[in-house]
């Protein structure tokens, strides 16, 4: 355990913003209580930053970009800073996992997996920093034309509460590798590890002002950040309505944005699928992080001849699932807060009132604190594709089953929502694998699998309501930079 463990998990810790290399409170002195979803108890507090704090953070990032060494540093040297940060994350892994789990309610093993993926992001982008090249373009006689990839400048990263460590890493890794400076506003429900990562970045050698984190409410700090005239690019992961508001704010300054806005992701199970391999993946893809995952496989489309067999097997597994405290390390933890629990419960109740059959329910551990925000997993069968449950993101451990008749019917059902983030295809037929993967409207399609341990190297983003732009992999480096064309007339 690292030397900071007792500080970060002790009761009543007052966490601070990190702006321009210094730990500072909100200028107003206002603070927000931090409660653990597992028991509802307040155990820390964070600054309630507002517009003046955002101004200070953006000004620090601007100075660091314009006057500091970061944007002019050799890409390999920026990469070394990112690599050192990854190593520090590995060194402090247990502290970060414990903090992430307590702050979000997710089981400790999930917190550890998130730390491992986080480390990999900084390792990947540390190695990629000097691998993005421009081009020379065949042009007129007497001219040489070339392109350069240059940073946007100051990037705003608005990070959600479901995977604070990982999503911060995929934003920061790519943005910083390209020479941008960064202002991060984590969700008020889960800000603690973002602050800790910014502290470790200073230890790794990042110049002051390059990696700034300020906490606060979305309607105050988040709105001020996305609308700030000195922000050059905005990234956001969250709900479509909030994404639309952030894009509208950025558009007033004619700034670009990367938006990842969730999904209603299908997994298509054909009758010839290897069910022994598929079943544990189908379950895990909806209960991981309590179903609070943008890419959660929340719809299972089953070819009719296999429907009863798959539904029965899933019901057996769901009946055995248990939710409980993060440190009990059960199948899933608590939802993030009471508001999210009420939302999930409301969508489940609406489906039941519409007559959708409940095939199975999991349970909440009998020792779980009554004040925790637990919701037992629910499996619905034979869902009407017109219902809200079939079309909208629940963001909880709720799985809906659908039957289909043939390949064309499966593709129609898979594409029957406004989202298009991730899809899974389960079949042994190689030609069908290719056909379906091409016709399903999703930014990622997994064949005979689902998810990839963070998928750091794999471009990630959606179509339609799921957003635009790409994170992860080399594609993110292109989003986090702009092309400059230089033309030499040498006669």
HELIX and SHEET records of a PDB file:
HELIX    1   1 UNK A    5  UNK A    9  1                                   5    
HELIX    2   2 UNK A   51  UNK A   66  1                                  16    
HELIX    3   3 UNK A   75  UNK A   91  1                                  17    
HELIX    4   4 UNK A   93  UNK A  104  1                                  12    
HELIX    5   5 UNK A  108  UNK A  128  1                                  21    
HELIX    6   6 UNK A  164  UNK A  177  1                                  14    
HELIX    7   7 UNK A  192  UNK A  203  1                                  12    
HELIX    8   8 UNK A  218  UNK A  222  3                                   5    
HELIX    9   9 UNK A  223  UNK A  226  1                                   4    
HELIX   10  10 UNK A  240  UNK A  251  1                                  12    
HELIX   11  11 UNK A  275  UNK A  287  1                                  13    
HELIX   12  12 UNK A  288  UNK A  291  5                                   4    
HELIX   13  13 UNK A  304  UNK A  306  5                                   3    
HELIX   14  14 UNK A  307  UNK A  319  1                                  13    
HELIX   15  15 UNK A  326  UNK A  328  5                                   3    
HELIX   16  16 UNK A  338  UNK A  353  1                                  16    
HELIX   17  17 UNK A  388  UNK A  391  1                                   4    
HELIX   18  18 UNK A  407  UNK A  414  1                                   8    
HELIX   19  19 UNK A  430  UNK A  439  1                                  10    
HELIX   20  20 UNK A  464  UNK A  466  5                                   3    
HELIX   21  21 UNK A  473  UNK A  479  1                                   7    
SHEET    1   A 3 UNK A  13  UNK A  14  0                                        
SHEET    2   A 3 UNK A  42  UNK A  47  1                                        
SHEET    3   A 3 UNK A  31  UNK A  35 -1                                        
SHEET    1   B 2 UNK A  17  UNK A  19  0                                        
SHEET    2   B 2 UNK A  22  UNK A  24 -1                                        
SHEET    1   C 3 UNK A 136  UNK A 137  0                                        
SHEET    2   C 3 UNK A 143  UNK A 151 -1                                        
SHEET    3   C 3 UNK A 481  UNK A 489 -1                                        
SHEET    1   D 6 UNK A 211  UNK A 213  0                                        
SHEET    2   D 6 UNK A 181  UNK A 186  1                                        
SHEET    3   D 6 UNK A 154  UNK A 159  1                                        
SHEET    4   D 6 UNK A 233  UNK A 237  1                                        
SHEET    5   D 6 UNK A 256  UNK A 260  1                                        
SHEET    6   D 6 UNK A 467  UNK A 468 -1                                        
SHEET    1   E 7 UNK A 357  UNK A 361  0                                        
SHEET    2   E 7 UNK A 378  UNK A 381 -1                                        
SHEET    3   E 7 UNK A 398  UNK A 404  1                                        
SHEET    4   E 7 UNK A 299  UNK A 303  1                                        
SHEET    5   E 7 UNK A 266  UNK A 269  1                                        
SHEET    6   E 7 UNK A 422  UNK A 426  1                                        
SHEET    7   E 7 UNK A 444  UNK A 447  1                                        
SHEET    1   F 2 UNK A 322  UNK A 323  0                                        
SHEET    2   F 2 UNK A 363  UNK A 364  1                                        
END                                                                             
